[in-house]
Amino acid sequence: MDVSTPIAIVALTRGGSRLGVRLQASLPGATLHLPERFIAEVGPAAGRLAYHNLAGRVGELFRGCRGVVFIMATGIVVRLIAPHLGNKRSDPAVVVMDEAGRYAISLLSGHWGGANALAGRLAALTGGQAVVTTASDVRQTLAVELLARELGCELQDPCQVKGVNAALVNGEPVAVYATSQRERLAEICRSMEGLQFCESWEAMGRTPASAYLILTHRERLELVPPSGATVCLLRPRNLVAGVGCRRGTPVEEIEAAVWAGLEEAGCSRLSLRNLATLQAKADEEGLQEFARRHGLSIEYYSPEELNGLRGRILHPSETVKKWMGVEGVCEPAAMLSAQSEELILPKRKQGRVTLALAEARFTSSGSAPGIPGN
């Protein structure tokens, strides 16, 4: 049985099964999990699956779904999911509904997992009420997890989020600085009480605050925060690694070269967005495996595209030109993918791998995240 799906709906009673059928019809790709006798009553259909052991099924769904909707008592759900709880980055969204559809309770992963938004969607479908208890939503303040998702960032440490969110809901000042997406973040700060955007590291250091929110791909921070203050780092996915390698280079060697290059450039691994290389490397297993391991895409460029940057390649190679028909691979590939004419790390060679890094330019628009009414 394949339980990998965006949303799973689990019901326990006859009334819950009927509500589950309604919800499944409005949630594309959702699966519905019912006791066997109720499958016969509502009728078999695609995505309707019988269970014999509810606890066992919940364990499977927790590992394979982005969201799980339980139509049953909250106490039952708490006991069912307790053995499977991990952390906010890995746990699915969990919403609990009564079988009449009057309430949709966001129980787990409200922000990062999207349970708050899912509860609102379900309540709209049934004409019920979404029950959301996260303080930032109740007080209509910013939630750092939603900001990170809106800006396409990774959290350096999810535990750091608590200090910033706590400062905001308690009306304490939060200083904000960014090395990219500055205009977008400044706009968000202007719309939110308590957030003070700083134009420089120096300005941030002079700003009294209970917490500091920093968006940067840089590992070295030019800030010494006051004792006891929270520093929360958002890592933008804005770095492109242009990679060249000899045929058959193993993934371990490629991985070591990429990590070493990021370290040399003073950049976070979490900010790596994608790889870029020559089209002839499309079947290079080492590159493919590295991308799979770390959830990265690979962009491929033809010799004509790479040679289009002739004159801007800092370290051309006669050997590469002889065998591959291009003056360079890693540098032009990184610049093309990042749509930038500058490199933050020019070509470096490590064993059978060449690497260059470029910073992609962000374009972001839209309303402020996590702010009701915007």
C-alpha angles and dihedrals in degrees: 000000000000112000096170103122140130094249134010123197117205123191132181106187138048092255091046090051091055091050089048090057090054093049094046090055090058099042111069113223095010120142124217120216117197140161108272096250092056093050086064091050099049092038130246117281140154112297095016110124131181122224130200098182112042096189092051093048092050090055091054093047093048090058097043109035137072091212137015123199115199119197100198142072117318092231091059091050093050091055093045097052099036096090092052102049115127120154139310093266095056107026116096123238110272122201125177123205134183115236092252091058093234095129135030109193120200100219107165138018094010097171111017095034094039099239092139092056092043091052090053091049093050093047090052090053094052100033088243135126126272112224111209120170104175107125095227091058094044092049093037095237131140120282112212092212091058091045090054092051093046092052095042093245136145122226112242090208121002089206089067090064094072094065094052095044090047091052092051097048090046092052095247122144121262120196116214131198133170138185091199136024086030098154093049093048092046088053091053091049091053090055096049127068113229097028116107116190113214122208095209144011088256092054090049091052090054094048115097107224143153092222139017124217114197127183110196144125090216120106096204113073119201092211135094105198122209116267111278096017119129119238113197118190123206113195113208115216092232108120124101121199113209106204134191124177143165118262112280098015106162122242092245091061092047091048093050091050094049094047091046091051093051090049092050090051091048093241133141120248088222090067095061106117105177148330126252130197148140119306090238088068094063090108096043102128096199092057092044092051093048090052092048093049093055102032095249131147124224123222117203127205132196122237088252092056094047092046088052086079092055107145093031095067105105097198112030118186125217090197093055090045091053096050104027103026095239133102092225142350114195099045100046092039091054093048094047094049094045092042088229133124092209133076124211088198119025120211114310124181124215116173108305095345132087121195139186129175130213132179116235119220116241124224111192132169139160140080125318111280123244094011114121113226095026 
